[in-house]
Amino acid sequence: MTTTRVAAPGDTVDALQHSRRAPRRGVAKHGKATPWLFLSPYLVLFGLFVIAPVLYGAWISLHRWDYTLPGKPFVGLENYQDLFDPSSTVYADFWNSMQATGIFTLASVPLLMVIPLVVALVMNKKFPGRNLFRAVYFAPYVLGVAVVAVLWRYLLDNNFGLVNYYLGLLGLPDDTAWTTSTPAAWVSLVGVTVWWTLGYNSVIYLAALQDIPRELYEAARVDGANAWQQFRNVTIPGLRPVLVFITMITILASANMFGQSYLITQGGPGRETRTAIYEIAETGLRQYQMGSAAAMSYVLTAFLMVLSVVIFWLFRERKSS
């Protein structure tokens, strides 16, 4: 049983503080482990499903790894060297897929930055049917990639697809091969992706817009700022942290595009729309070259890491002189 000493009139301040702190020493010491106990379930899952696969993948990339054969000889950095050796059999296919990934990323990211922002600005206004408008734009995002890709593959078919049919009704060319010719295939992949995912970015933008204090807009109007000046000097600075987040997740999602290409264009025409993830999957799962596929994935990861550093540098806070 713990007893608490009652302060006497002659006690000094230091003695009183010591008596108050003494019973808590054991609690404070025990409390240091408490956060780790709460974090332990997540740390275990993170270690099993993130750290362990990363290390295992790096180990595979150092071997000639054919999972259908018992022998998996250690080859060191040979798989990485092949990716940078023009005479190797994987060089051309890998870098063509990297080029396809770059084309898709450069074409889709600006659209997925600008169009959702415009949609969010509209959704942030008060008008009849606003909630329905928000639901309509977000609804496609809840669909799986297989549903979206199969749906649009039929809509874009150049023989019986509704896209060409309605273009013909408008007097426009109605024989475009949307999935089997370039650049139409790229237009299809980018257009489908923007239609499918813009709702997610719009919702994030909308949440950020609602966090910008109304007083800033009122002060800008008092100073005589027009709508464009308010957008440039109030809205954009207020969205800076969200812009960094949306830019990063959009680039990563675009660089990892696979399902749309696999199901809509099937990598065609030829290998024009076969992205890096598509090539990695084909190399590892169909050609059984898991070591080479793992090396490809780590080279792609290195490019994305460098790109991430560049993005954070571009969006950094700049001190005014």
N, C-alpha and C positions, 0 to 999 in steps of 0.2 A: 504494500500500500504506500503510495507517494503522498507526502505531506508538503504543504506549501507554507513557507515561513511568512508570518505577518511582520510587516516592516515596523521597526521601532523608531521612536522620534529621533534617536541619535544616529541612525544609520546614514552612511554617506551615499552619495549618488552612485559611485562605482559599485558599492556593495549591492544596492538595489538592482542595478542593471545586471550584475552577475547572477543574482538570484532569479531574475526573470529569464535569462538565457540558459541557465543550467538544465532545466528539464527538457529543453528542446534540442539538445545536442544529438541525442539518439535519433530523433525524428528527422533532423536535417541530414544526418549521415545516411539513414535508410532512404530518404527521398531522392538521392542521387541516382539510384538504380531504377526508380519508378518509371521515368520516361522510357528507358530501354526495355522495360517489361511490356509497356504498351506498344512499343515499336517492334518488338520481336516477331509477332506474326507477319507483319509486312516485310521485315528484313529477311525472314526465312523464305517467303514467297519470292521476293526480289532476287535473293541469291540463287534459288532453284530455277527460276524461269527467265532471268535476265543475265546475271553474272555467269552462272554455269554454262548456258548456251554460248555466250560470247567466248569464253575460254575454250570450250569444246570446239567451236567453229574455227578458232585460230589454230588449234591443234590439227584439225582436219586439213586446213589449207596448207600445212607443211608436209602432207602425205599425198601419194597417188592413191586416192581413196575411192575404190569401187566397192560399194556395199554389197554387191552380188558375189564378190570373191573373198576368200579368206585372207589373202595376202594384201597388205596395205603398206607398201614400203615408204620409208621416210625419204623425202626428196628436198627438204629444206625450203629455200625460197624459189625453187624452180617454177612452181605454179605462178608466182608473181612475176618472175622474169619472162615467162611466156606471154603474159599480157602486154609486155612492152617490147616484145621481139617481133618485128614485122614478118619474119619468116615462119613463125609458129602458126599452128592451125586455128588457134582461138583468138589471135590478135584482131583480125579484120571483123569477125562477128561481134566481138565484145565492144570495140570502139564504134562500130556502126550502131550498136544498141545504145551506147552512151550518147551518141549524136541524136538518136531518136528521142531519148529522154530529155536532152537539152532543148530540142525543138518543142516538145510538148510543154515543158516547164516554162520556157520563154513565152509561149503563146497563151497558156492558161493562167499563169499567176497574175499578170496585170489585170485581166478580166475579172478574176476572183477577188481582186483587191478593190476595184473601182465599182463594178456593178452591185455587189452587196452593200457597199457604202451608200450608193444612191438609193437602193431599196430601203436601207435602214433610215435614211433621212426622211423618206416618204412615210415609213411606218411610225416615225416619231411624231408626226403631225396628228392633230385631232380631226377626224372626219368620219362620216357614217360608214360602217362596215370595216373599220380598221382591224378588228380582231380576225375577221374572215380573211382579209388581205394578208395578215401575218401568217395565218395557218396555211394558206394556199402556197406561199413562197417557201415555207419550211417543210411542207408535206413530202416532196420528193426525197428529202434527205433521209427519211426513215426507211426507205426502200433499200434492199440489199443490192450489191453490184450485179449479181446474176439477174435479178428481176429487171433492173434498169437496162442492162446490156442486151438482154434477149428482146425486151420491148422495142428498143430503138433499132436493133438489127432488122426487125421486120418493118418498122416505120421507114427506115432508110433504104430498103431494098430497091434497086433500080428498075425492077420489073413490076412489082405490085405494091410497093411501099406508098403510104399515104403522103409522104413528103413530096415526092415527085408528082403525085397526082394533083395536089393542091397548087404546086408551082405551075403545072400545066394550065390549071383553071385561071391563074393570074397572068397567063401569057408568057411565062418564063420557061427556060429550058426544063423539060421534064424527063430527061434521060441521063441525068448525072449519076455516075457510079460512085455513090457516097462511101462505100466500104471497100472498093476494089481498085481505086485509082487515087493518085496524089495530084494536087493537094487536097482533093475532096475528102480523103480519109482523115487527114489531120483536122479539117474543119468539123467533121463528124465527131471525132474523139474529143476535141476541145469543147465543142458546143454541148455535147451530152454531159460532159463533166461539169461544165459551168451550170447547166440547168439542174443537175443533180445535187450539187454541193453548195450553191450560193446561199441557200437558206441558213446553213450553219454559220457562215461568216456574217450574214445579216443580223442574226440574233446576237452575236457577240458585239457587233458594232452598235446595235440598238441599246444593249445594256450599258455600254460605255457612254453613249450619247446622253442617256438619262442620268448619268453620274456627273455630268458637267453642270456646275451651278448656274441656275437661271440668272443670277445677279450679274454674271459676266456678260451675258448677252444684253441685259438691260443697260449696263454701263457702256457697252459698245454703241448701242443705239443712241444713248444720250450724247456720246461723243461724235455722232453723225456718221457712224460706220454703216455702209450698205450691206446687203445680204452676202455678197462675195467677200467683203472685208471681214465680216463676222465669221464666215466659214474658215478663212485663211488664218485669222489671228486668234480665234477662240476655239473653234471646233477642232481643227487639225492639232494644235498643241495639246488640247485635252485628250485627244485620241492617241497620242504618241506611244504610251505603253501598250495599248491594244494593237496598234499598227505593227509593232515589233512582233507581238505574239501571232497575229494573223499572217504576217509575212512568213514567219518561220514555219508554222504548221502547214501553210499552203504550199510552200516550196517542198517541204518534206513529203507531203501527200502527192504532189505532182511528180516528184522524182521517183516515187514508189508506185507509180501507176502500172497496173497489170491487168486487172479484170476487164476493163473496157477494151484494151487492145486484144486480149485473148479471145473475148467473146464477140466483139463487133467486127473487127477487121481481121482477126486471127493472124496478126502480125504483118499482114499484106498491105499493099501488093508487094510480093517478094518478101523482103525483110524490112521494108521501109518504116513500118510502125511497130517493130519489135523493140520494146524498151529494154533497159538494163535488167529490170526484175524479170521480165519475160525470158531474156537470154539466160539469166542465172537459173531459173526454174527448168528450162529446157536442157541446159548443160548438166545440171545435177540430177534431175529426176528422170529424164529420158535417155540421156547419153551416159548416165552413171558415173560422171566425172565430178564427184563431190568435192574433191580437193581443188580443182580448178574453179568450180562454182563458188566455193567458200572464199577463194582468193579474189574473185570478182566482187563479191559482196563487200569485202573489206576495202577494196579500192574505191568502190562507190561510197562507202561510209566515210572514207578519208576526204573525198571531194565534198561531201555534204558538211563535214565538220569545218573544213576551210570556208565554205560558203556561209556557214552559220556565223563564224567569226567576223567575216566581212559585213554581214547584215547587222550584227550588233555594233560594229564600228560605225557604220553609216548612220544608225539611229541613236548613237550616243548623244548624251547631253553636252552641248557645246557652251562653254563659258563665254559670256558676252564681255568684250573688251572694254 
